[in-house]
Amino acid sequence: MNTKRQQHTPAAPTAADYLIASRQCELMNLQYFLQMGKVVQSISNLVHGLQRERGASNLYLGSGGQKYADERGAMVGESDRLVSEFEQALAEVHEALTAHPVSSHLLNHIASALHGLEQLPALRARVDAQALSVAEATEAYSSLIHAFITVVFEAADTAVDPSIAGLLVAMVHLMNGKEFCGQERAVGSAGFSSGAFDSALSKRMMHLVEAQERCFEVFVSFADEDSRKLWHSLRAHDREAEIERLRQHGCSVGRYKTLDPELADRWFALMSERMDELKKVEDAVEGSFHTRCVERFAEARNSLAHQETLIATLDRQEPPAQPMLVLCDSGEDARAGESWDSAGVGQQFGRSIFDLVQEQTRRLQQMTDELQSAKEALEDRKTQEKAVLLLMDHRKISNDEAHRVLRKLAMDQGKKLTEVARALVSMADVLK
Amino acid sequence: MNTKRQQHTPAAPTAADYLIASRQCELMNLQYFLQMGKVVQSISNLVHGLQRERGASNLYLGSGGQKYADERGAMVGESDRLVSEFEQALAEVHEALTAHPVSSHLLNHIASALHGLEQLPALRARVDAQALSVAEATEAYSSLIHAFITVVFEAADTAVDPSIAGLLVAMVHLMNGKEFCGQERAVGSAGFSSGAFDSALSKRMMHLVEAQERCFEVFVSFADEDSRKLWHSLRAHDREAEIERLRQHGCSVGRYKTLDPELADRWFALMSERMDELKKVEDAVEGSFHTRCVERFAEARNSLAHQETLIATLDRQEPPAQPMLVLCDSGEDARAGESWDSAGVGQQFGRSIFDLVQEQTRRLQQMTDELQSAKEALEDRKTQEKAVLLLMDHRKISNDEAHRVLRKLAMDQGKKLTEVARALVSMADVLK
């Protein structure tokens, strides 16, 4: 038996023990993602609720408290329900998150989101009292929403299974795109209701449109087939063309002539519809994500059980004269081990455990390779945010202006935005 | 009090809870590294013991079993002692490694190393019986040693603290360099004792010399001051010059004239001395690594205690009229929170927790940034190994030949080896 060795205590863990531990680690990671999936879904719903609350609050404030009080009240009530669901989902995973902590970054971002949530009653009170402007209210809600989306980005970064990571990357970029859409809705509302789009407002709108497109590009490249189809039918809808016409109208005509204030209502309705449709695509991705988690978890659990049985069988057998056939998981080939002379007790067993270890090495390596593109997508976003912060700091410009500078750099140099951002960040270290 | 919110169960985790959980996650990670440090040290010692055993076994085999039997026996006994120490260290960390698994890759590589260890008695029996060649014995020992060094590489990849990661990267590259040195010792012995260095042997030696230098370069760039000094005095020693003279002599003269067989003994003695001196530098790095782990752990534990006290104090106080001064860890500034109106209950508390969360975000971001270079060094090695495997597979050439092709590519294109390797790997995906 290959678990006994002379001169060593029998309690020493064996290769087989660690092989199983490696598989168990994968299983535990998948279980963690099944649970995190509920938190992510609750965040998706809560973000949508807060976006609706933001919109209604802005209309309420914009009308000087004269209109939309009931609608706003309904949104606030709905958001509270969604906050409870989020807190419930978080409480269920709290033990797993903190006892076997995966990422201090993730925990800190959750702290950040919870802190924002703790400020929500005070924010609502200020809206009630009309004690802040539409811009200030938008900023406060956007900040809270951003904190929640950041939690999902961080969760995506902790994924080790490539298919799961990919779907999370798709979903969070869609969420982020929808948020930029919500901010665009607010900017458009401000422009149309005031009757004019000044230079700053136009630039902001342009930035938000471009930011959405970049998010949606990443979504498309990582999404599953069904969600992509849903997305394409959204894009093919007449609504998109009408929104584009309104954008053009606002930014071009809106500089010279006072705009028809009724366009404000039309704009708000269209953009709200768009966001609701985007939410449906988000739900589709979340559904695929959940299905994939369940599939992978079942696969991993079966693999583990199969391996444990196989290893137990190996332990019980007498050393055979011939090398044994190793029956592995269907689809996973047992590769031939190193070639040893056929003499030597324990070498056939050695080859079998060896094959299993080699197979695991190959599997994990392949998974890591496949994970690369998802990791890069997340890294690109972080690099871009860093580059933007550098530009803001260095040139004392706004977030939108910094994004514009970055985009221009990319266009002028004929390079991709992420390349330019990466170069900027690395140059900053050198020029510090 | 900011932990109470209307309509929500008081049991819901708060921002403060997650802030503390984030710090606890850091602490648990550092504790895990303190324990892993013992495993890493035992691996360092075991690898050195196996290298000595390999050397003695080769001399024994090379002399047809006529000489070095006693020396080999002593090495085998010493290695067994070191195996016990390794198993002991591993048993102590087994619980932590498997209950809160950090990396399925790491666990699988440990399985691989343990499997190799289980084959060691059989290998020794074959050496006893002189049932394998010097080359075969070298290959078998090298394979086992490689498995252990891979465990340390994988452990380095799980580090999140940049200073700890850096020292682990330094140490494992030194270990790897010492292993290439051991393989060079074997190649040189073969050449000098046979009296000639044919083309294949010369190429192999050249490859091993170059591979060592690359490892030592990375070591130097990540090592601490004291270890670097020790390293420089090793390089300044006369031994280095004599080894270089022997290399030149063997590879040039050794093609045309039969070499003096006594050079074989001189070569072996010099290279063994060199490896012992390298081990001392390795021990110095390990010492610095341990010291750093202890320091960071103490820092993190104090930070956590401080934060818990601070947060408890915040919870107990009445809302003050003025914003509170936040006393944070010395050296970590509390940054001003977003600007809110001074009206609004709970906002001052909000700002304090907000400050702590912001500070943690900044700290973690900075740590991740500083971690980049260590991560890149580990990634570079993996990319190079991938590129080598690709070339071996594509052109049906040996490991050494593939390395040579890669080096030539780098020279011809005037680029760094890692750049060329990265380009090759990405092209392979495209051309598949």
Interface residues (C-beta under 8 A of the other chain):
Chain A: N2 R5 Q6 Q7 H8 T9 A11 A12 P13 T14 A15 A16 D17 Y18 L19 A21 S22 R23 Q24 C25 E26 M28 N29 D80 V83 S84 E87 L90 A91 H94 L97 T98 A99 H100 P101 V102 S103 S104 H105 L107 N108 H109 I110 A111 S112 L114 H115 L117 E118 Q119 P121 A122 A125 R126 A131 L132 S143 V160 E338 D341 A343 G344 V345 G346 Q347 G350 I353 F354 V357 Q360 T361 L364 T368
Chain B: N2 R5 Q6 Q7 H8 T9 A11 A12 P13 T14 A15 A16 D17 Y18 L19 A21 S22 R23 Q24 C25 E26 M28 N29 D80 V83 S84 E87 L90 A91 H94 L97 T98 A99 H100 P101 V102 S103 S104 H105 L107 N108 H109 I110 A111 S112 L114 H115 L117 E118 Q119 P121 A122 A125 R126 A131 L132 S143 V160 E338 D341 A343 G344 V345 G346 Q347 G350 I353 F354 V357 Q360 T361 L364 T368
